[in-house]
Amino acid sequence: MKKTIFILILSLSIIGSLTAQGEIISEETYASYYGEAFNGRPTANGEIFDMNAYTAAHKTLPFGTLVEVTNLENGRKVIVRINDRGPFVGNREIDVSKAAALALDMLSTGVIRVRLRKIDPNNMGAFPNTETSEKPANQEKNFVKTEETS
C-alpha cells in the first residue's frame, strides 16, 4: 500500500512538473525572422510591428500566446508573444522578430531548427535560472526570457 501511494505521488509530481513547463507545440521545426522590411507596418492583430519587441508570427496559434523558442543548435531560448500570421514559406512554423532572432543568435543564418513550447503567463516562475524582463508595446507587455545552456 505504501509503495502504491509513493508511486502515485511520484507520478503526480512528474506530471505536475511537465505541465508547469508548458505544452510542446513542436519538438523540432524551423524558425525564420523578419525585421526592417516590416517594421512600423500593421501586424495581423492590428498592432504596429516593432522589430525590437519580442513578438512572432505563427499560422494558427491565438494572438497573445506566449511561446518559448529554443535554438536547437546552441540551446538559447527566448519567449515571444504571437501577434502576427505567418510564415508562409516552406516548412517554417514561426517567424520571430529581429530582437528575438538576435537573442537566439540566428541573424547570420536566417533560419534555424527550434523547439516551440507554449508558456502559461501565470506560471513564468517555473523557468529558473533565466533572465526575464518586460518591454511595453502598444499598452501590452512583451515578456522575454533568454537562456544559454551548455
Stockholm file with secondary structure:
# STOCKHOLM 1.0

chainA/1-150         MKKTIFILILSLSIIGSLTAQGEIISEETYASYYGEAFNGRPTANGEIFDMNAYTAAHKTLPFGTLVEVTNLENGRKVIVRINDRGPFVGNREIDVSKAAALALDMLSTGVIRVRLRKIDPNNMGAFPNTETSEKPANQEKNFVKTEETS
#=GR chainA/1-150 SS CHHHHHHHHHHHHHHHHHHHHCCEEEEEEEEEEECTTTTTSBCTTSCBCCTTSCEEEESSSCTTCEEEEEETTTCCEEEEEEEECCCCSTTEEEEEEHHHHHHHTCTTTSEEEEEEEEECGGGGGGSCSCEEEEEEETTEEEEEEEBCCC
#=GC SS_cons         CHHHHHHHHHHHHHHHHHHHHCCEEEEEEEEEEECTTTTTSBCTTSCBCCTTSCEEEESSSCTTCEEEEEETTTCCEEEEEEEECCCCSTTEEEEEEHHHHHHHTCTTTSEEEEEEEEECGGGGGGSCSCEEEEEEETTEEEEEEEBCCC
//
